[in-house]
Amino acid sequence: MTAWTVLSRAECSLCEQLLTELAEELSPAEAARVSVVDVDGDPALARKYGHRVPVLLADGDFVCDYRLDRERVRQIVR
């Protein structure tokens, strides 16, 4: 099963939207395992991704940023 991580920050409406859309693409079991990481809590992540949130990672690899790439997610889930 893929380890999904959403790099986010507080009060980020795009982050909430990406999480909602991601849950629609995943099975309930996978959606329950999505990890959300606040980039502002990690200086290295803030430097790397701070202006690009939300960022979606699958098994630590970049998938998309800002908006959910549904087709890419579907390719990974298959």
N, C-alpha and C positions, 0 to 999 in steps of 0.2 A: 504494500500500500504506500502510496506517495505521501511524503511529509510536506504538507503545504504550510507556508509561512507568509503572513501579511505584515509588511513593515508599515507602521502606522504612526499616528500621533493623536493626542487628545483633540477633541472638537474638530475632527476632519470629516466633513460630509462625503468627500470622494472616497475616503477609507471605508466608511459605513456602506456606501453604495457598492463598492467592490466586494466587500464581505457578503452582502446580500446576494449579489449576482453569482458569486462563487458558490455559495450554498445551493443555488438552483442547479448548478452544473454537476455537483458531487452527490454521491450517495449519502444518506443520512449518517452512516458510520464515518465516512471520510470527512463530511462537514463538521462533525463533532470533534474531530482531531485537528482542525486548523488552528495553528498557533498564531497569535497576534503579538508582535513585538513593537514597543514604543521606541522609535529611533532616538527620541530625545533623552532616553535613559542610558544610551550607550554612545559615548563620544565618537568612536570609530564609525558606527552606523550613521550617526548624524552627519559626519563629514562626507561619507560616501553617498548617502541616499537622502539627506535632509531636505533637499528641494524637490525631490522626485516622488514623495509619498502620495498615494500608496504604491508600494512595490510588492509584487507577488513572486515568491520563490517556490520552486518545486524541488525537493531534495537538495536545497541550497543553491539551485541554479535559477538565474533570472528567467522569468516568464513574461512579465509585462509591468508597466507602470502607468499610473494615472487612471486608466480605464481597463476593465477586464477584457482580455483577448480570449473570448469564448472558444474560438476555433483552436487556439493553441492549448487551452485547458482540455478540450475534448480529445485532442491528439495524445496528450499525456495520459489521460484517464484510460484510453483504449489499451 
